[in-house]
Amino acid sequence: MRKFIVSEFYSLDGVIQAPGGIDEDTDGDFKLGAWTIPYWHDDIGYHFMEVVKGCDAFLLGRKTWETHGRAFNNLPAGDPFGDVMNNMQKYVVSTTLKSSELWRNSKIIKNNLVDEVTKMKKSSGKNIYLDGSSVLAHALFENNLVDEVTVLVYPIVLGEGKRLFPSGYHANLKFQENKVFPSGVVLLRYSLN
């Protein structure tokens, strides 16, 4: 069975909102976007590339899918990061999208999220990866569909913003891996099932 992996940039106080851009996600009047940028190190990118080698699909919420699509779809062939992002199969969960043309290799999931993800996990292939997508992540955690969670903990406290885990969610996790990057970011990886 394929594993479903949730991986997030995570502030020390558990915020995942708008890690990469000032205007990435301003819901709730969030003004602290781009908080990961001062802590970037190429080893973080290398880690991502290693993880996605074991995946053949991204599952994303609409906002994250649109942000990623605008950032990556127009990168030229031969860009190592762009090639990985663009060639991977993408599933975007949305009841409002009419077209998936914004980002190549994308399919829309409009209904029956739990059934669709369950079918994906039972199908043959590599693992399935989710980043960002807080609303979608909450639904997946609440329906026990997540097998592994990785957080890249940044040495910053934001005090507000969207959280990875839904309110009231409880789970016992099993430690798998940790790693400290030169910029002070700490990777923590746990299994849930």
FIKOLZA-1660 file (N, C-alpha, C; in steps of 0.1 Angstrom, whole numbers, plus 5000, padded with zeros to 4 digits):
% residues 193
   i   px   py   pz ch aa at
   1 5008 4988 5000  A  M  N
   1 5000 5000 5000  A  M CA
   1 5009 5012 5000  A  M  C
   2 5005 5022 4992  A  R  N
   2 5012 5035 4992  A  R CA
   2 5010 5043 5005  A  R  C
   3 5021 5050 5009  A  K  N
   3 5020 5058 5021  A  K CA
   3 5016 5072 5017  A  K  C
   4 5008 5078 5026  A  F  N
   4 5004 5092 5024  A  F CA
   4 5013 5101 5034  A  F  C
   5 5021 5109 5028  A  I  N
   5 5031 5117 5036  A  I CA
   5 5026 5132 5036  A  I  C
   6 5025 5138 5048  A  V  N
   6 5023 5152 5050  A  V CA
   6 5036 5158 5054  A  V  C
   7 5041 5168 5047  A  S  N
   7 5053 5175 5050  A  S CA
   7 5051 5190 5050  A  S  C
   8 5055 5196 5061  A  E  N
   8 5052 5211 5063  A  E CA
   8 5064 5218 5068  A  E  C
   9 5065 5231 5064  A  F  N
   9 5074 5241 5070  A  F CA
   9 5066 5245 5083  A  F  C
  10 5072 5246 5094  A  Y  N
  10 5065 5246 5107  A  Y CA
  10 5073 5256 5116  A  Y  C
  11 5066 5266 5121  A  S  N
  11 5072 5275 5131  A  S CA
  11 5073 5268 5144  A  S  C
  12 5081 5273 5153  A  L  N
  12 5083 5266 5166  A  L CA
  12 5070 5266 5173  A  L  C
  13 5061 5275 5171  A  D  N
  13 5047 5274 5177  A  D CA
  13 5037 5268 5168  A  D  C
  14 5041 5261 5158  A  G  N
  14 5031 5252 5151  A  G CA
  14 5024 5258 5139  A  G  C
  15 5028 5270 5134  A  V  N
  15 5022 5277 5123  A  V CA
  15 5027 5272 5110  A  V  C
  16 5019 5269 5100  A  I  N
  16 5023 5265 5087  A  I CA
  16 5019 5275 5076  A  I  C
  17 5012 5285 5079  A  Q  N
  17 5007 5295 5070  A  Q CA
  17 5017 5303 5063  A  Q  C
  18 5017 5304 5050  A  A  N
  18 5025 5313 5041  A  A CA
  18 5040 5313 5044  A  A  C
  19 5046 5301 5044  A  P  N
  19 5060 5301 5047  A  P CA
  19 5069 5307 5036  A  P  C
  20 5064 5307 5023  A  G  N
  20 5073 5311 5013  A  G CA
  20 5071 5324 5006  A  G  C
  21 5060 5331 5009  A  G  N
  21 5058 5344 5003  A  G CA
  21 5049 5353 5011  A  G  C
  22 5052 5366 5010  A  I  N
  22 5045 5376 5018  A  I CA
  22 5030 5376 5016  A  I  C
  23 5026 5374 5003  A  D  N
  23 5012 5374 4999  A  D CA
  23 5007 5360 4996  A  D  C
  24 5014 5350 5000  A  E  N
  24 5011 5336 4997  A  E CA
  24 4997 5332 5003  A  E  C
  25 4994 5335 5015  A  D  N
  25 4982 5332 5021  A  D CA
  25 4979 5342 5032  A  D  C
  26 4971 5352 5030  A  T  N
  26 4968 5363 5039  A  T CA
  26 4955 5360 5047  A  T  C
  27 4949 5348 5046  A  D  N
  27 4937 5346 5053  A  D CA
  27 4938 5350 5068  A  D  C
  28 4928 5355 5074  A  G  N
  28 4928 5359 5088  A  G CA
  28 4937 5371 5090  A  G  C
  29 4939 5379 5079  A  D  N
  29 4948 5391 5080  A  D CA
  29 4962 5387 5084  A  D  C
  30 4967 5376 5079  A  F  N
  30 4980 5371 5083  A  F CA
  30 4990 5380 5075  A  F  C
  31 5000 5386 5082  A  K  N
  31 5009 5395 5076  A  K CA
  31 5024 5391 5078  A  K  C
  32 5026 5378 5081  A  L  N
  32 5039 5373 5085  A  L CA
  32 5045 5364 5074  A  L  C
  33 5039 5364 5062  A  G  N
  33 5044 5355 5052  A  G CA
  33 5059 5356 5049  A  G  C
  34 5064 5346 5043  A  A  N
  34 5078 5345 5039  A  A CA
  34 5088 5343 5050  A  A  C
  35 5083 5337 5061  A  W  N
  35 5090 5335 5073  A  W CA
  35 5101 5325 5072  A  W  C
  36 5101 5316 5062  A  T  N
  36 5112 5306 5061  A  T CA
  36 5124 5311 5054  A  T  C
  37 5123 5322 5046  A  I  N
  37 5133 5326 5037  A  I CA
  37 5147 5329 5044  A  I  C
  38 5147 5336 5056  A  P  N
  38 5160 5338 5062  A  P CA
  38 5167 5326 5066  A  P  C
  39 5160 5315 5067  A  Y  N
  39 5166 5302 5072  A  Y CA
  39 5169 5292 5061  A  Y  C
  40 5167 5296 5048  A  W  N
  40 5169 5287 5038  A  W CA
  40 5184 5282 5037  A  W  C
  41 5185 5269 5034  A  H  N
  41 5198 5263 5032  A  H CA
  41 5196 5253 5021  A  H  C
  42 5206 5251 5012  A  D  N
  42 5204 5242 5001  A  D CA
  42 5202 5228 5005  A  D  C
  43 5206 5224 5017  A  D  N
  43 5204 5210 5022  A  D CA
  43 5189 5208 5024  A  D  C
  44 5181 5218 5027  A  I  N
  44 5166 5217 5028  A  I CA
  44 5161 5213 5014  A  I  C
  45 5165 5219 5004  A  G  N
  45 5161 5216 4990  A  G CA
  45 5165 5202 4987  A  G  C
  46 5177 5198 4991  A  Y  N
  46 5182 5184 4988  A  Y CA
  46 5174 5174 4995  A  Y  C
  47 5170 5177 5007  A  H  N
  47 5161 5168 5015  A  H CA
  47 5148 5166 5007  A  H  C
  48 5142 5177 5003  A  F  N
  48 5129 5176 4995  A  F CA
  48 5131 5167 4983  A  F  C
  49 5142 5169 4976  A  M  N
  49 5144 5161 4963  A  M CA
  49 5145 5146 4967  A  M  C
  50 5152 5143 4978  A  E  N
  50 5153 5129 4982  A  E CA
  50 5140 5123 4985  A  E  C
  51 5131 5130 4993  A  V  N
  51 5118 5125 4997  A  V CA
  51 5109 5123 4985  A  V  C
  52 5109 5132 4975  A  V  N
  52 5100 5131 4964  A  V CA
  52 5104 5120 4954  A  V  C
  53 5117 5115 4955  A  K  N
  53 5121 5104 4947  A  K CA
  53 5112 5091 4950  A  K  C
  54 5107 5091 4963  A  G  N
  54 5099 5080 4967  A  G CA
  54 5084 5082 4965  A  G  C
  55 5081 5093 4958  A  C  N
  55 5067 5097 4956  A  C CA
  55 5064 5098 4941  A  C  C
  56 5052 5096 4937  A  D  N
  56 5048 5098 4923  A  D CA
  56 5035 5106 4921  A  D  C
  57 5031 5112 4933  A  A  N
  57 5019 5121 4932  A  A CA
  57 5019 5131 4943  A  A  C
  58 5014 5143 4940  A  F  N
  58 5011 5153 4950  A  F CA
  58 4996 5154 4951  A  F  C
  59 4991 5155 4964  A  L  N
  59 4977 5158 4966  A  L CA
  59 4977 5172 4973  A  L  C
  60 4970 5182 4968  A  L  N
  60 4971 5195 4972  A  L CA
  60 4957 5202 4973  A  L  C
  61 4956 5211 4982  A  G  N
  61 4944 5219 4982  A  G CA
  61 4945 5230 4971  A  G  C
  62 4933 5236 4968  A  R  N
  62 4933 5245 4957  A  R CA
  62 4943 5257 4959  A  R  C
  63 4943 5263 4970  A  K  N
  63 4952 5275 4972  A  K CA
  63 4967 5271 4970  A  K  C
  64 4971 5260 4976  A  T  N
  64 4985 5256 4975  A  T CA
  64 4988 5252 4960  A  T  C
  65 4979 5245 4954  A  W  N
  65 4980 5240 4940  A  W CA
  65 4982 5253 4931  A  W  C
  66 4974 5263 4933  A  E  N
  66 4975 5275 4925  A  E CA
  66 4988 5282 4927  A  E  C
  67 4992 5283 4940  A  T  N
  67 5005 5290 4943  A  T CA
  67 5017 5282 4936  A  T  C
  68 5017 5269 4938  A  H  N
  68 5027 5261 4932  A  H CA
  68 5027 5261 4917  A  H  C
  69 5015 5260 4911  A  G  N
  69 5013 5261 4897  A  G CA
  69 5019 5273 4891  A  G  C
  70 5015 5285 4897  A  R  N
  70 5020 5298 4892  A  R CA
  70 5036 5298 4893  A  R  C
  71 5041 5292 4903  A  A  N
  71 5056 5293 4905  A  A CA
  71 5063 5283 4896  A  A  C
  72 5058 5271 4894  A  F  N
  72 5066 5261 4887  A  F CA
  72 5062 5258 4873  A  F  C
  73 5050 5260 4869  A  N  N
  73 5045 5255 4856  A  N CA
  73 5053 5261 4844  A  N  C
  74 5058 5274 4846  A  N  N
  74 5065 5280 4835  A  N CA
  74 5080 5279 4835  A  N  C
  75 5085 5271 4845  A  L  N
  75 5100 5269 4846  A  L CA
  75 5104 5261 4833  A  L  C
  76 5116 5264 4828  A  P  N
  76 5120 5257 4815  A  P CA
  76 5123 5243 4818  A  P  C
  77 5122 5235 4808  A  A  N
  77 5126 5221 4809  A  A CA
  77 5141 5221 4812  A  A  C
  78 5145 5211 4821  A  G  N
  78 5159 5211 4824  A  G CA
  78 5162 5217 4838  A  G  C
  79 5152 5225 4843  A  D  N
  79 5154 5230 4857  A  D CA
  79 5151 5218 4866  A  D  C
  80 5161 5214 4874  A  P  N
  80 5159 5202 4882  A  P CA
  80 5147 5202 4891  A  P  C
  81 5145 5213 4898  A  F  N
  81 5133 5214 4907  A  F CA
  81 5120 5215 4899  A  F  C
  82 5121 5223 4889  A  G  N
  82 5109 5225 4880  A  G CA
  82 5105 5212 4874  A  G  C
  83 5115 5204 4869  A  D  N
  83 5111 5191 4863  A  D CA
  83 5104 5182 4873  A  D  C
  84 5109 5181 4885  A  V  N
  84 5103 5173 4895  A  V CA
  84 5089 5177 4898  A  V  C
  85 5087 5190 4900  A  M  N
  85 5074 5195 4903  A  M CA
  85 5064 5194 4892  A  M  C
  86 5069 5197 4880  A  N  N
  86 5060 5197 4868  A  N CA
  86 5056 5183 4863  A  N  C
  87 5066 5174 4864  A  N  N
  87 5063 5160 4858  A  N CA
  87 5056 5151 4868  A  N  C
  88 5055 5155 4880  A  M  N
  88 5048 5146 4890  A  M CA
  88 5033 5148 4887  A  M  C
  89 5025 5137 4890  A  Q  N
  89 5011 5137 4889  A  Q CA
  89 5006 5145 4901  A  Q  C
  90 4997 5155 4898  A  K  N
  90 4991 5163 4908  A  K CA
  90 4976 5161 4909  A  K  C
  91 4970 5160 4921  A  Y  N
  91 4956 5159 4924  A  Y CA
  91 4953 5171 4932  A  Y  C
  92 4944 5179 4927  A  V  N
  92 4940 5192 4935  A  V CA
  92 4925 5190 4940  A  V  C
  93 4923 5192 4952  A  V  N
  93 4910 5190 4958  A  V CA
  93 4903 5204 4958  A  V  C
  94 4892 5204 4951  A  S  N
  94 4885 5217 4949  A  S CA
  94 4871 5215 4944  A  S  C
  95 4861 5222 4950  A  T  N
  95 4848 5222 4945  A  T CA
  95 4845 5233 4936  A  T  C
  96 4855 5242 4934  A  T  N
  96 4853 5255 4926  A  T CA
  96 4861 5255 4913  A  T  C
  97 4871 5248 4912  A  L  N
  97 4880 5248 4900  A  L CA
  97 4872 5243 4888  A  L  C
  98 4873 5249 4877  A  K  N
  98 4867 5244 4865  A  K CA
  98 4877 5238 4856  A  K  C
  99 4890 5241 4857  A  S  N
  99 4900 5236 4849  A  S CA
  99 4913 5233 4856  A  S  C
 100 4920 5224 4852  A  S  N
 100 4933 5221 4858  A  S CA
 100 4945 5225 4849  A  S  C
 101 4942 5234 4839  A  E  N
 101 4952 5238 4830  A  E CA
 101 4963 5247 4836  A  E  C
 102 4961 5253 4847  A  L  N
 102 4971 5261 4853  A  L CA
 102 4985 5254 4855  A  L  C
 103 4984 5241 4858  A  W  N
 103 4996 5233 4862  A  W CA
 103 4995 5220 4855  A  W  C
 104 5004 5217 4846  A  R  N
 104 5004 5204 4839  A  R CA
 104 5003 5192 4848  A  R  C
 105 4998 5181 4842  A  N  N
 105 4997 5168 4849  A  N CA
 105 4989 5169 4862  A  N  C
 106 4978 5177 4861  A  S  N
 106 4969 5179 4873  A  S CA
 106 4955 5173 4870  A  S  C
 107 4949 5168 4880  A  K  N
 107 4935 5163 4880  A  K CA
 107 4928 5169 4891  A  K  C
 108 4915 5172 4890  A  I  N
 108 4907 5178 4900  A  I CA
 108 4899 5167 4907  A  I  C
 109 4899 5167 4921  A  I  N
 109 4891 5159 4929  A  I CA
 109 4880 5168 4934  A  I  C
 110 4867 5166 4930  A  K  N
 110 4857 5175 4934  A  K CA
 110 4848 5169 4946  A  K  C
 111 4847 5156 4946  A  N  N
 111 4838 5149 4956  A  N CA
 111 4845 5137 4962  A  N  C
 112 4840 5133 4973  A  N  N
 112 4844 5120 4980  A  N CA
 112 4858 5119 4983  A  N  C
 113 4864 5130 4989  A  L  N
 113 4878 5130 4992  A  L CA
 113 4883 5117 4999  A  L  C
 114 4876 5113 5009  A  V  N
 114 4881 5101 5017  A  V CA
 114 4881 5089 5008  A  V  C
 115 4871 5087 5000  A  D  N
 115 4871 5076 4991  A  D CA
 115 4882 5077 4980  A  D  C
 116 4884 5088 4975  A  E  N
 116 4894 5090 4965  A  E CA
 116 4908 5088 4970  A  E  C
 117 4911 5093 4982  A  V  N
 117 4924 5091 4988  A  V CA
 117 4926 5077 4992  A  V  C
 118 4916 5070 4997  A  T  N
 118 4917 5056 5001  A  T CA
 118 4920 5048 4988  A  T  C
 119 4913 5051 4977  A  K  N
 119 4916 5044 4965  A  K CA
 119 4931 5046 4960  A  K  C
 120 4935 5059 4961  A  M  N
 120 4949 5062 4957  A  M CA
 120 4959 5054 4966  A  M  C
 121 4956 5053 4979  A  K  N
 121 4966 5046 4988  A  K CA
 121 4966 5031 4984  A  K  C
 122 4955 5025 4980  A  K  N
 122 4954 5011 4977  A  K CA
 122 4959 5008 4963  A  K  C
 123 4961 5018 4955  A  S  N
 123 4965 5015 4941  A  S CA
 123 4980 5013 4941  A  S  C
 124 4985 5008 4930  A  S  N
 124 5000 5006 4929  A  S CA
 124 5007 5019 4926  A  S  C
 125 5019 5020 4930  A  G  N
 125 5027 5032 4928  A  G CA
 125 5035 5036 4940  A  G  C
 126 5042 5047 4939  A  K  N
 126 5050 5052 4950  A  K CA
 126 5041 5060 4959  A  K  C
 127 5047 5066 4969  A  N  N
 127 5040 5074 4979  A  N CA
 127 5033 5086 4974  A  N  C
 128 5024 5092 4982  A  I  N
 128 5017 5104 4978  A  I CA
 128 5021 5115 4988  A  I  C
 129 5023 5127 4983  A  Y  N
 129 5029 5138 4991  A  Y CA
 129 5020 5150 4992  A  Y  C
 130 5019 5156 5004  A  L  N
 130 5011 5168 5005  A  L CA
 130 5020 5178 5013  A  L  C
 131 5020 5191 5008  A  D  N
 131 5026 5202 5016  A  D CA
 131 5016 5213 5016  A  D  C
 132 5017 5223 5025  A  G  N
 132 5008 5233 5026  A  G CA
 132 4994 5228 5028  A  G  C
 133 4984 5234 5022  A  S  N
 133 4970 5228 5022  A  S CA
 133 4965 5225 5035  A  S  C
 134 4964 5235 5044  A  S  N
 134 4960 5232 5058  A  S CA
 134 4946 5226 5060  A  S  C
 135 4937 5231 5052  A  V  N
 135 4923 5226 5053  A  V CA
 135 4923 5211 5049  A  V  C
 136 4929 5208 5038  A  L  N
 136 4930 5195 5033  A  L CA
 136 4937 5186 5043  A  L  C
 137 4948 5190 5048  A  A  N
 137 4956 5182 5058  A  A CA
 137 4947 5179 5070  A  A  C
 138 4939 5189 5075  A  H  N
 138 4930 5186 5086  A  H CA
 138 4921 5175 5083  A  H  C
 139 4915 5175 5071  A  A  N
 139 4905 5165 5067  A  A CA
 139 4912 5151 5067  A  A  C
 140 4924 5151 5062  A  L  N
 140 4931 5138 5061  A  L CA
 140 4935 5133 5075  A  L  C
 141 4940 5141 5084  A  F  N
 141 4942 5137 5097  A  F CA
 141 4930 5132 5104  A  F  C
 142 4919 5139 5103  A  E  N
 142 4906 5136 5109  A  E CA
 142 4901 5123 5104  A  E  C
 143 4904 5119 5092  A  N  N
 143 4899 5106 5086  A  N CA
 143 4910 5095 5086  A  N  C
 144 4920 5097 5094  A  N  N
 144 4931 5087 5096  A  N CA
 144 4937 5082 5083  A  N  C
 145 4939 5092 5074  A  L  N
 145 4945 5088 5061  A  L CA
 145 4960 5091 5060  A  L  C
 146 4966 5097 5070  A  V  N
 146 4980 5101 5069  A  V CA
 146 4988 5090 5076  A  V  C
 147 4999 5086 5068  A  D  N
 147 5008 5076 5073  A  D CA
 147 5020 5081 5080  A  D  C
 148 5024 5093 5075  A  E  N
 148 5037 5099 5079  A  E CA
 148 5036 5114 5079  A  E  C
 149 5042 5120 5089  A  V  N
 149 5042 5135 5090  A  V CA
 149 5057 5139 5092  A  V  C
 150 5061 5149 5084  A  T  N
 150 5074 5155 5085  A  T CA
 150 5072 5170 5087  A  T  C
 151 5078 5175 5098  A  V  N
 151 5078 5189 5099  A  V CA
 151 5093 5194 5099  A  V  C
 152 5095 5205 5092  A  L  N
 152 5107 5212 5092  A  L CA
 152 5105 5224 5101  A  L  C
 153 5110 5223 5114  A  V  N
 153 5108 5233 5124  A  V CA
 153 5117 5244 5123  A  V  C
 154 5112 5256 5121  A  Y  N
 154 5120 5268 5119  A  Y CA
 154 5121 5275 5132  A  Y  C
 155 5133 5281 5135  A  P  N
 155 5135 5288 5148  A  P CA
 155 5129 5302 5148  A  P  C
 156 5115 5301 5147  A  I  N
 156 5108 5314 5148  A  I CA
 156 5094 5311 5154  A  I  C
 157 5090 5321 5162  A  V  N
 157 5076 5320 5168  A  V CA
 157 5068 5331 5162  A  V  C
 158 5057 5327 5156  A  L  N
 158 5048 5336 5148  A  L CA
 158 5036 5341 5156  A  L  C
 159 5031 5334 5166  A  G  N
 159 5021 5338 5174  A  G CA
 159 5007 5338 5169  A  G  C
 160 5006 5335 5156  A  E  N
 160 4993 5335 5149  A  E CA
 160 4994 5327 5136  A  E  C
 161 4983 5323 5131  A  G  N
 161 4983 5316 5118  A  G CA
 161 4977 5302 5118  A  G  C
 162 4976 5297 5106  A  K  N
 162 4970 5283 5104  A  K CA
 162 4979 5273 5110  A  K  C
 163 4973 5263 5116  A  R  N
 163 4981 5252 5122  A  R CA
 163 4980 5239 5114  A  R  C
 164 4990 5230 5116  A  L  N
 164 4990 5218 5109  A  L CA
 164 4979 5208 5113  A  L  C
 165 4977 5207 5126  A  F  N
 165 4967 5197 5132  A  F CA
 165 4954 5204 5135  A  F  C
 166 4943 5198 5132  A  P  N
 166 4930 5204 5136  A  P CA
 166 4928 5204 5151  A  P  C
 167 4920 5213 5155  A  S  N
 167 4917 5215 5169  A  S CA
 167 4911 5202 5174  A  S  C
 168 4915 5197 5186  A  G  N
 168 4909 5185 5192  A  G CA
 168 4915 5172 5186  A  G  C
 169 4924 5173 5177  A  Y  N
 169 4930 5160 5171  A  Y CA
 169 4940 5154 5181  A  Y  C
 170 4939 5141 5182  A  H  N
 170 4949 5134 5191  A  H CA
 170 4955 5122 5183  A  H  C
 171 4968 5121 5184  A  A  N
 171 4974 5109 5178  A  A CA
 171 4987 5106 5186  A  A  C
 172 4990 5093 5186  A  N  N
 172 5003 5089 5191  A  N CA
 172 5012 5086 5179  A  N  C
 173 5024 5093 5179  A  L  N
 173 5033 5092 5167  A  L CA
 173 5045 5083 5171  A  L  C
 174 5051 5077 5161  A  K  N
 174 5063 5069 5163  A  K CA
 174 5074 5076 5156  A  K  C
 175 5085 5080 5164  A  F  N
 175 5096 5087 5158  A  F CA
 175 5103 5079 5147  A  F  C
 176 5107 5085 5136  A  Q  N
 176 5114 5079 5125  A  Q CA
 176 5128 5085 5123  A  Q  C
 177 5129 5099 5123  A  E  N
 177 5141 5105 5119  A  E CA
 177 5141 5119 5124  A  E  C
 178 5154 5124 5127  A  N  N
 178 5156 5138 5129  A  N CA
 178 5169 5143 5122  A  N  C
 179 5170 5155 5120  A  K  N
 179 5181 5161 5113  A  K CA
 179 5182 5176 5116  A  K  C
 180 5193 5181 5118  A  V  N
 180 5195 5196 5120  A  V CA
 180 5202 5201 5108  A  V  C
 181 5196 5211 5102  A  F  N
 181 5202 5218 5090  A  F CA
 181 5211 5230 5095  A  F  C
 182 5221 5234 5087  A  P  N
 182 5230 5244 5092  A  P CA
 182 5224 5257 5095  A  P  C
 183 5212 5260 5090  A  S  N
 183 5206 5273 5093  A  S CA
 183 5197 5272 5106  A  S  C
 184 5198 5261 5113  A  G  N
 184 5190 5260 5126  A  G CA
 184 5176 5253 5124  A  G  C
 185 5173 5250 5112  A  V  N
 185 5160 5243 5109  A  V CA
 185 5162 5228 5114  A  V  C
 186 5152 5223 5120  A  V  N
 186 5152 5209 5125  A  V CA
 186 5141 5201 5118  A  V  C
 187 5145 5190 5112  A  L  N
 187 5136 5181 5106  A  L CA
 187 5132 5170 5116  A  L  C
 188 5119 5168 5117  A  L  N
 188 5113 5157 5126  A  L CA
 188 5104 5149 5117  A  L  C
 189 5106 5136 5117  A  R  N
 189 5097 5127 5109  A  R CA
 189 5091 5116 5118  A  R  C
 190 5078 5115 5117  A  Y  N
 190 5071 5105 5125  A  Y CA
 190 5061 5097 5116  A  Y  C
 191 5059 5084 5120  A  S  N
 191 5048 5077 5114  A  S CA
 191 5036 5077 5123  A  S  C
 192 5024 5076 5117  A  L  N
 192 5012 5076 5124  A  L CA
 192 5005 5062 5125  A  L  C
 193 5007 5054 5114  A  N  N
 193 5000 5041 5114  A  N CA
 193 5010 5030 5114  A  N  C
% end
